[in-house]
């Protein structure tokens, strides 16, 4: 409820998004880690507190100009008391066990228009002397201090979208159940990117173990002890990304004919496997069930000068349309060659990341997050000449 209240209140959201340590307790708004100077000219950190007026599901206009402080008396650079703040000097329990050390009174003409106005006015007065000495000491710590509402897909607030003012765009990604078939090099980067999106569920399918060579294709850096454990890829990545996203669902299996129905309730699927025979079955199943998908792939070859060249492919289907895939031969259904340069040259994480990036960008275009001027269904990025070619345009 408290997280919803902040999200529904532009003034409280603005405080949080600008990096203040905002939390709500017992109908009070608190900003912690506010730097100030005490009478001994020492830098201290206190907590600013104000009674919170609530109007429906959002904050209302502050009904008074008084604020409270947990900490010593803030002072000027010379150690003299900031007289603009003096009000009460007694310890007081104001609500729900919140004990404050003093109260402040600073009333602008016309009063405070909202809590952003009120709290930043007091914070600027309190912290001004400290910042005049060292501007790097700031109350804007961007440290998480509040409890996340259970309805969110994340373990902590997404202040990135709200700070940028694009929450209404990010919301286009909500309520989707996404599947990633194969979380090797490209699939693991897909998981990394999508776990930062407010989708309802991310379902990952793979039955391989996370081995030494996988560490050089995946995001992050595993500890040696983890590599010795040889965990399933699905469990290894779920352990990491569940720190951020609540709904990463593991399926320790390869998709085969007997379990392909596990894709039926998904809204979108990313296909990141080389085995062509089962890929064809997956695509046919998604087509029949009108499920949108993106199939990714890359072809890497050894050039005469002993360098690597090749293509990165992103092939898209909207609502299961596969006519362009079969008529134009956009996807190879041959099983992967274990001896090709891609499998031998493991240190190409940047290509895996780019393959995943292009796929996520296309998915976000389909969702309306990014504008899609071309509406292509198939694209190829050429590594050696750094070009992208689009084909199979939507009509």
Secondary structure, 3 states (H helix, E strand, C coil): CHHHHHHHCHHHHHHHHCCEEEEEECCEEEEEEEEEECCCCCEEEEEEEEECCEECCEECCCCCCEEEEECCCCECCCCCECHHHEEECCCEEEECCEEECEEEECCCCCCCCCHHHHHHHHHHHHHHHHHHHCCCCCCECCCCCCCCCCCCCECCCCHHHHHHCCHHHHHHHCCCEEEEECCCHHHHHHHHHHCCCCCCEEEEECCCECCHHHHHCCCCCCCHHHHHHCCEHHHHHHHHHCCCECCEEEECCCCCHHHHHHHCCCCEEEECCCCHHHHHHHHHHHHHCCCEEEEEEEEEEECCCCCEEEEEEEEEECCCCCHHHHHCCCCCCCCCCCCCHHHHCCCCHHHHHHHHHHHHHHHHHHHCCCCCCCCEEEEEEECCCCEEEEEEECC
